[in-house]
Amino acid sequence: MLNLFFCLLINAVSLHALLLVVSWMGVRLLAGRRTWQATMVLFSTMTALTHLIVRDEKKYTMALDSQPFARSWALSLGAFMLWKRNQW
């Protein structure tokens, strides 16, 4: 049971990490500049809207059932953002 709990926890955190990366990528379009405060406001808004609008079955599929997808998207977009930087 403990192993299942941690596997599901990692998958749920991966979905929210994906939302955080998307917020970090899109905050410059909405706020004009990229700050942590604006990113957290956008991330909180996106998370709240995701939990309010998306049905429970879809949230289950996105966060828990489809294990590698949120994690791989978050890591891929994060790697893309690192690649776009001028200096490492």
MODELLER restraints for C-alpha pairs under 7 A, 6 or more apart:
rsr = mdl.restraints
at = mdl.atoms
rsr.add(forms.Gaussian(group=physical.xy_distance, feature=features.Distance(at['CA:8:A'], at['CA:64:A']), mean=5.79, stdev=0.5))
rsr.add(forms.Gaussian(group=physical.xy_distance, feature=features.Distance(at['CA:11:A'], at['CA:63:A']), mean=5.75, stdev=0.5))
rsr.add(forms.Gaussian(group=physical.xy_distance, feature=features.Distance(at['CA:11:A'], at['CA:64:A']), mean=5.58, stdev=0.5))
rsr.add(forms.Gaussian(group=physical.xy_distance, feature=features.Distance(at['CA:11:A'], at['CA:67:A']), mean=5.87, stdev=0.5))
rsr.add(forms.Gaussian(group=physical.xy_distance, feature=features.Distance(at['CA:12:A'], at['CA:63:A']), mean=4.75, stdev=0.5))
rsr.add(forms.Gaussian(group=physical.xy_distance, feature=features.Distance(at['CA:12:A'], at['CA:64:A']), mean=6.05, stdev=0.5))
rsr.add(forms.Gaussian(group=physical.xy_distance, feature=features.Distance(at['CA:14:A'], at['CA:70:A']), mean=5.58, stdev=0.5))
rsr.add(forms.Gaussian(group=physical.xy_distance, feature=features.Distance(at['CA:14:A'], at['CA:71:A']), mean=4.93, stdev=0.5))
rsr.add(forms.Gaussian(group=physical.xy_distance, feature=features.Distance(at['CA:15:A'], at['CA:63:A']), mean=5.56, stdev=0.5))
rsr.add(forms.Gaussian(group=physical.xy_distance, feature=features.Distance(at['CA:15:A'], at['CA:70:A']), mean=5.06, stdev=0.5))
rsr.add(forms.Gaussian(group=physical.xy_distance, feature=features.Distance(at['CA:15:A'], at['CA:71:A']), mean=6.87, stdev=0.5))
rsr.add(forms.Gaussian(group=physical.xy_distance, feature=features.Distance(at['CA:17:A'], at['CA:74:A']), mean=6.29, stdev=0.5))
rsr.add(forms.Gaussian(group=physical.xy_distance, feature=features.Distance(at['CA:18:A'], at['CA:70:A']), mean=6.14, stdev=0.5))
rsr.add(forms.Gaussian(group=physical.xy_distance, feature=features.Distance(at['CA:18:A'], at['CA:73:A']), mean=6.68, stdev=0.5))
rsr.add(forms.Gaussian(group=physical.xy_distance, feature=features.Distance(at['CA:18:A'], at['CA:74:A']), mean=4.41, stdev=0.5))
rsr.add(forms.Gaussian(group=physical.xy_distance, feature=features.Distance(at['CA:19:A'], at['CA:43:A']), mean=6.47, stdev=0.5))
rsr.add(forms.Gaussian(group=physical.xy_distance, feature=features.Distance(at['CA:20:A'], at['CA:43:A']), mean=5.63, stdev=0.5))
rsr.add(forms.Gaussian(group=physical.xy_distance, feature=features.Distance(at['CA:21:A'], at['CA:74:A']), mean=6.38, stdev=0.5))
rsr.add(forms.Gaussian(group=physical.xy_distance, feature=features.Distance(at['CA:21:A'], at['CA:77:A']), mean=6.97, stdev=0.5))
rsr.add(forms.Gaussian(group=physical.xy_distance, feature=features.Distance(at['CA:21:A'], at['CA:78:A']), mean=6.55, stdev=0.5))
rsr.add(forms.Gaussian(group=physical.xy_distance, feature=features.Distance(at['CA:23:A'], at['CA:39:A']), mean=5.87, stdev=0.5))
rsr.add(forms.Gaussian(group=physical.xy_distance, feature=features.Distance(at['CA:23:A'], at['CA:42:A']), mean=5.92, stdev=0.5))
rsr.add(forms.Gaussian(group=physical.xy_distance, feature=features.Distance(at['CA:23:A'], at['CA:43:A']), mean=5.43, stdev=0.5))
rsr.add(forms.Gaussian(group=physical.xy_distance, feature=features.Distance(at['CA:24:A'], at['CA:39:A']), mean=5.68, stdev=0.5))
rsr.add(forms.Gaussian(group=physical.xy_distance, feature=features.Distance(at['CA:27:A'], at['CA:34:A']), mean=5.96, stdev=0.5))
rsr.add(forms.Gaussian(group=physical.xy_distance, feature=features.Distance(at['CA:27:A'], at['CA:38:A']), mean=6.71, stdev=0.5))
rsr.add(forms.Gaussian(group=physical.xy_distance, feature=features.Distance(at['CA:27:A'], at['CA:39:A']), mean=5.86, stdev=0.5))
rsr.add(forms.Gaussian(group=physical.xy_distance, feature=features.Distance(at['CA:27:A'], at['CA:42:A']), mean=6.95, stdev=0.5))
rsr.add(forms.Gaussian(group=physical.xy_distance, feature=features.Distance(at['CA:28:A'], at['CA:34:A']), mean=5.11, stdev=0.5))
rsr.add(forms.Gaussian(group=physical.xy_distance, feature=features.Distance(at['CA:31:A'], at['CA:38:A']), mean=6.98, stdev=0.5))
